[in-house]
Each structure stands twice: as structure tokens, then as C-alpha cells.
Amino acid sequence: MPHDIVRTLKEVFQVTDPTQPLASGDPRYVACADVRGGEDVVDVLFNGVAWQGEGRFSCQLFSGHRGCGKSTELLRLKARLEEAGYAVIYYDAGEDLDLNDVKYSDIILSIARHITGDLAQQGVKLDEKLLAQVEEWFADTLYDKEQWRELQHTLEAEAALGVDTAPQLPLVARLLARVMGQIKSGEQIKHTIRGQIDPQISQLIARANLLLAEARRRLKRPLVIIVDTLEKITLQDIAPGRTNHDAIYIDHGEQLRGLSAHLIYTIPVSMLYSVNAPTLKSIFPDYAVLPMIKSHERDGNLHQPGIARLQEILARRIALEEVFTPDAVEHLCLMCGGHPRDLMTLVRYATRSPQNRWPRPLDIESARQAVGRLITEYSRAIPEEYYPLLAQVHLSKSILNDGIHSKMLYNSMVLEYYNGPPPWQDVHPVILELPKFQGALRKERENRGLATL
């Protein structure tokens, strides 16, 4: 997979798109396990699947900050599983779900959609009688007879006219694609569908398992389903001490585990730091976490191997010596806090306002302007009451298992690092620059009897 090293600002902007994961085998990939705690999460997740006994199915959670590189690692895992003889369904849940409003039943419906659709696109033909039975169940559950006749006619007409982008899919797959589209985009119909599906969730799971058993028979190999991007589900408080994330993974964790396939779900890192974390881990004992690249030590000193790895991530894309001065590159790598997505964002910001410094290499002033923009973005997101708590985190390098600290993790105000147990946390470097944080830090140091810096 060839990839050119870029040299112009426009090209730099294009190759640092922070939303695009790297495909397996992409030459831009940089192995960072040694600066993320020494553990390759792909090994952990792969063994969690491969070491299961005959007829047993794994269900693993994969966590980490948004933008830390989970999707890239999952695509590596997909390739490794396929090389080892597994069939894999991998998909981005954001394609199916409104991430601002997700229920557990939406996730199970989306998996059913991908079982029927993705396998058909891969040329795997499931038993037509079974597909017809599953189709009939959905029709009876979601529609009256007249509604179903009209929808069936519409779906068939769309396929015949070429309006349907995948006319080769079985009718039930196209039906489920339509249902998922309604759940994602229609407020009222979303509640109607959930009201019809939720009371019959056990029957939905049973039918999905019939499809999975048929898939294994046709494939003649184990099947792994990887559901990515669920960690981006918007965090909402729904009751004292409970969030919508708890409702999905804890209240209905057993239903998410109930499918007869190897399963991997992504989850927000904040779920591992809450009063409900022990319950979560009792439901999902197998999980892996992708921490930040360690850009600094607990004492605040630079972690040179981590900084070097961040620079290598950029050097695999950009002719750094032609585009940036060395001090500008180091400043961007330090101020991203080891967060790959923020590193890409900072580089993009630096290309937008080079003023008279281009075509000469972008210097430290360009880097500082880019960091200033990210500082401004974080400042707008931090509630006033968070600053004293952030100061405490910075001094202790640890967080409490409560709602506010979970939100700090969820929103990447606090980042997690690992270089041997236990993991430690610190405030994002750009937040350290905020005057309000500096004021809170001075007060906290005084409270602890520490010398002011």
C-alpha cells in the first residue's frame, strides 16, 4: 500500500484528517505499544477470541479515549483474525445509530442488520426459508398487514428500479436497513419501533442466533462481530448516579452478551471509572484499554521515547524538516498530551494561519497559534466547578470514581496513561495553560502546604 510523504500545506491538511483510521497494513501505522504501557491490545483481543473452548463465545469490551486510535487497532485485529481463519463483521455503529440517542435494542437490531446484509455482500447465502421466517417475524412485530404490504412493495420496487443501492440483498436485510434509518433519523418513529421491539427482545435475540448458527454452518468457520464507535454515544445523566451508558452496558449487558458469536464492543473509558465499574466488569470480565501515548512522566518531565513516537507518526505522513522547524514539531507533540487525534488536529490548525512563514518551515509561533486555538476550544467546554477538581487531578495524578471525574475522562479533559499498574491520569496539557486552571492550582497547592511554582 504505497503512500507518498507530503510537502505542501494542502497535502499536510489532507493527510492529517483526525477522523480517518488507518487500514491494516498502512505504511503510516506506527506501533506504540511500548509507550502505551507495553501491551499490544490486538494481542489481548485476539487471544480473547482464539483461546475460547470449542462452542464457546467471547464477549469483550474495548475502551480508550475518543480519537486515541481504537479504530486503527480494531482494523488490525480484523485482518489478524481473518488471517487466522475467522470470518469477521466489522462496522462503525455511527452509520446505523444516532449516537445522541442509543438504546441497547438499537445495537442488537443493527447487528441483525449486518448479519443479514454484510454476509450477503460477501457472497454468503443464508437459508432462504430461515430468512423468510425472520422477515415474517419483523413484519408481524413492526407493522400491521397493510403497512407491511405497502413497505414490501416499496422495497421490491426500489430494488427493481435500481433505487436500492444493494438490490442483491435479501428482503429482510433491506427491511432492517430501512428500520435502522428510521431509528437514526425519525424521532417519533424511533420511539414507536422501540416500543414494539423492546418487549420482545428475547425473541429478537433468538432469531439473531438462528441467523448466526446458519452463518457458521455456511461459513464453516467461527464468526467475530466487532461493533466500533459506541464509545462516542453522548453521555447523559438519567438518574442520580446513573447514566445512559449504564443503561446500555450494565442494565442490558446480558442481552448484549446474548448473541452466539464472538463479540467486541467499544465503550467510553469513563465507564471504567464510576461507582458502577465493578458491576460492569462482573458482566464483561474481558476487556482491553488503549491508553494515551506517554508524552510526559508523572513528574511532568518529557518522556522522550513517547515524543519520538509522536514525531514518527507525523514523519510517516509529512516531510517534517521541510514543513516545520524542529521546535515546532516538539511543541505540537508535547501539547497534544499523547492524544493522536489532537496531534493531527494541531497540525491542521498550524497549516491554516502560516501568515508570512510559508513557504519557509512553519516555526514555533505557528505551533503556538495552533495550540492557542485548541486551548480556546477546551476553555469553552470546562464548567467553572471543574477547575479545583482538575487541579487535584494534576497534583495527585489520579481521579475519583464519580460522575464529574468520569465526564472529565469522557471529554478528554483528563487523559489516562499506563507504564505499569496502576494507570495514572493527568490534565490535558492545553488545560494547564488556562488562567482559571492556574488559579485553581495555586489554591490547591496552598491547601496542601506545597510551595508555589
N, C-alpha and C positions, 0 to 999 in steps of 0.2 A: 504494500500500500504506500506508494511514493507520496512524499509531501515536501513542498518547497519551503525553504526558510524565507520569510518575507522581509522587505526592506522599506516599504513606503508606509506612511501613516494610515492610508486607506486599507492596506493589506493587514497592518497590525490590528486595526479595529475589527476586521473580519475574522481573524484567527483567534481573537480573544473573546468570542461570544461566550459569556458565562453560563448560558442556558444549555449548551450543547455538550453532552457526554462524549467521550471517545469510544469508538468501536474497538472491539478486541483486536489486538494486533496493530493498532495505530502506532506509527513510529514516534508520535508525540508523547506517548504514555511514558511516565517516569515512575518507577517503583519506589514507594515511600514508606514501606513497612518499617524500616529501621529507624525512621524519625517519627513514626506514629506508635511507638511502643514495642516494636519488634515482632508484631504478629500480623501475618497476611490474612486479612479477613476472608479472602477467597478460599484459602486452605480450610479455615474454620467452617465456612458454609458448605463447601464441597464435602468435607468429611461428615458433616451432619446429615447429609443425604446418603453418601456412599456407605457409611458404616451401619446403616439400618439393617436389621434382620429381614429375611425373606417375608414378604407380605406385610411389612410394617412401613408406615409412612411418617416422615418427619414433618414438623411444622416449626419453622424458625423465624425469628424476628431479626431485622437488620436495622440498626439505628445509627444516628450521627447527625450533626448539624446540616441544615439545608445548604446545598452547594459545596459540601466537603468532598464530594467525589463518589458518592454511593452508586449512582447510575453507571459510572465508568467501571466500577468494580463488579457490579452485577452483570454487565455485558461481558466482562472477562470470565465470570463464573458460568454464564450461559455457554460460552464457547468451550470451556473446560468440560462441562457436563456433557455436551454434545460429542466431544472427542472421546469421552468415556462410555458412550453408548446410550445416553439418556435422551429422551425427547423432551424438549423444553418449550413451554409457552411463556414468553416474557412480554409484558406490556406496561405502558405508562397509564396508571389509573386516571390521570388527569384528562385523558382522551375520552373517557366514559363518564366521569363523575364531576359534579360541581363541588370543587374542593372547599367551598364555603359552607356546604351543607351536605354532609355524608352520613348515612346510616349503615349499619353492618349489613343489612339486607341488600343495599345497593351494591356492596362489594361482592356479595355472593352472586347476585344477578350478573354483574359484569364478568365474573369468572365463567358462569354458564354461557354467556355470550361468546367468550373467547374459546371455550372448549368446542362449541359448535362451529364457530367461524374460522378460527386460526387453523384448526386441524384440516378443515375442508380446503383452505387456501394452500395448505402443504400437501394436498393430494390424498389425504386420509379420508376414506369414505366410511362413515359410520352406518350401522344397520338402518335401513330406511324405515322399517316398522317401528324401531325404537325412537327415531327422530319424530315420526308421526305421533307416537304416544306422548312424547314430551311436548310437542307442539300443541296437541289437543289439551294437555293439562294447562298450559299457559293461556290458551284461548278461553277455556272454561273459567279460569281463575280471574282473568283480567277483563273479559268482555262478555256482553250478552250475545246471543246468536246473531242478531242483526249487525251489531258492531263488528263482530268477527268476520262475517261475510263481506262487509264493506272493506275492512282492512286487508283481508286475504286477496280480494280482487285488486286493491290498490298495489299491494306488494308484487303480485304477479304481473300486473300491467307495467309497473316500473321496470321489472326485470326484462319484459318483452321489448320495451321501448328503449332499453339501454340507459334509463334514468338511474337505475340502481348501479352503483359502481362495482358491485360484486354479484352479478346475476347467477354465477355458478354455485353460490352458497345455498344450502338447504333453506327452506322457508322458515324454519324455526330460528336459524341464525339471523336472517333478515328481520324477523319479528323482534328478536331480542335487541338487535341494533336500533330498531325504531323505539323500543321501550326505553333503552338507555339514553337515547337522545331526548326523549320526553322528560326523563328524570333530571337530566342535566340542565335543560333549558326552560321547562314549564313549571311554574310554582304550584299551581293548583293541581295539575295532573300528577305531579310528583307525589303529593300527599295522598291522592286517590290510589295510585299504584301501590304505595307503601301500605296503605290501609288494607289492600287486598292481599298483598304478599306476606306481610308480617305474621298474620295468624296462621299461615300455612308454611312457615319457614322450614319446618322439618320435612314437609313434602318436597319443597324446592331442593333441599339438600339431598334427599333420597333420589330425586330424578337426576340431579347433577352427578351423583355417584354411579347411577346406571350408565350415564354417558361416559364417565371416566373408566368404568370397567370395560365397556365396549372399546374405548380408545386404547386401553392397554392390550386388549385382545388383537386389535388390528395392527397396532404398532409393534407388538411383540418385544416391548422394552418398557422400562419404567418411565413415568411422566413426572416432570417437575414444573410447577406453576410459580412464576415469580411476578408479584404484583408490586410495581415500583411507584414512587411518588406519593404514597399515602402519608408520608411524614409532613407533607405540605397541607394537610387538612387544617383549616383555620381553627385555632384554639379558642374555645368558648367555655365560660363557666355556666353550668346548668343548674348547680345547687351548691351550697356550702361544701367545699372540699371535694367537689366532683366536676369533671369537665366532660365535654363531648368525646374526647379521646378515651376517657374511662368507659363511657357508654359503649364505644365500639369494641375496644380490645379487652376490657375486663367483664363488663356486664354480658357481652356476647362473644367472649373469646372462645368458648366451647363450640359455638356454631361456626366460627371461622376455622377452627381446627377440624371440623366435621367432614371435610371433603377427603375422598380417598385418593389422594395424590400427595407427593412431596410438595410442601408449600413454603414459600418465603414471602413475608410481608415486610415492607418498610414501616417504621414507626418514628414519631418525633423523639429526639433524645430527651426531651423534657419529661417523658413518661417514666424514665428510669430514675428520676429524682422527684418523687412525690410520695405522699403518705400511702398511696395505693400501689407503689412499686413492688412490695413483697407479694401482693396478690397477683399482679401481672406476671411476675416471674414464676409463681406457682402454676399458672395456666400455660405459660410459654417458657419452660425452663431452658430452652435452647435459643441463644441469641448471640449476635456479634455487634460490636460497636466500632465505627470508624472515627477515631479522634482526629483532632487537628494535627497538621504538620507542626512539629515543635520549633517555633521560631525564636523562642527565648526560654531561659531556665526559670525555675521557681523564684530565684533571687533577682530576676529581672535582667540578667546578663544575656547577651546574644547566644543563641545555640547555633554555632557556625555550620554544623552539618545540615541543620534544617534550612537555614538561609541559603546554603549552597544548593539544596534540592529544589527550593522555590525558584532560584535563578535558573536551574536546569530546565524546569518546567517551561519557563519563558524562552530559553535558548533553543528548545526543540521546535519553537514556532518562529522566533524572531532573530534576526541578526543583531543581537543586543549592542555590540560595540559600534554599530552604525546608527542605531536609533536612539540609544540612551547613553548618558555618561555613567560610569560605574557607581558613583554615589547615588544617582537617581534610582538605579536598579535596586541597590541595597535598601534604600529608604522605602520603596514600594513593597519589597518583600517583608521588611520588618513591620510596617504599619498594617499589613493585611492580617497579621496575627496568625499566620499559617493557614488561613482560610483560602482555599484555591479559587472559589468564586469571587471573593473580594479582591484577590490579586488580579484576576482578569478584569474586574470592574475598574480597579485603579489604573491599570494600564490603558484601558479605553478612555478614561477621563483625562489622562495625561496627553493623549493624542488630540483632544478636542480644542485645546487652547494653547498651542505652542507659540503663539504670537510671533516674534521675530527670531525664535530659537530654531526654526526649521528652515532650510534642510540641515543645519548643524544638529548634532545629537541633542535630544531633549535632556535638559540639565536638572539639577536638584530643585530649582524653582518650579519647573513643570510638575515634578513629583509632588512637591508640597501643595501646589494648587489642586492636584488630583485628590490628595489626602484631605485637603480642606473641604472639598465637596462631599466626601464620604463622612467627614466629621459632622457636617451640617445635616446630612440625612439622618444620622444616628441621633443627633440632638433633638430633632423633631419627634422622635419616637419614644423618648425616655420620660416617663411620668416623674414629677418632682419628687415624689416619695421614694423613688428608686435610688437616688444618689447616695444616701447614707448606707444603704444595703450594698450597693456596688463598691463603695469604699471598704466595707467589711470584707467582701469577697476578695478584693485586691490584696488586702493585708494578710488574710488567712489562707488564700488560695484554695478555698473550699466554699461550698454552698449548703444551704439548709434544704431539707426535703419539704418544701411548702410551695404554695401556689405562686407566689411572686417570684421566687427563685426559679421555678420551672418555666415561668414566662420569660425570664431573662435568658435562659438557655434556648428556649424555643425561638426567640427573636435574635439570637446570636449577640446579645449584649455581653453575655458571658460565654467563653469558649472552653471546651474541655481538652485537656492534654493527657498523655499517658507515656510514662517511661518506667513502668513497673508499678505494681499495686501499692497504694490505691491511685486511681486517676486524680488529677488536680484540675482546678478551674482558675481562670483569671479573666479580668475585664478586657474586652476588645481594645487593642491599642489606641484606636481613634477616640474612644470614650475617655481615655486618660488625658487627652488634650483639652477636654471641655472645662471651662472655668468653674461650672457648678460642681463637677466631679472633684476638681482640685480643692474647692472649698470644703466639700464633704470629707475629703481625705484628710485635710488638715485637722478638722474637728475630731475625726476618728482616731488619728494619731495622738491628739491631745488626750482624748478619753482613755487611751491605753497607756499613757505615760511615755510615749515614744518621742524621740527627738524629731523635730520638723526638718524637712529636707530643704 
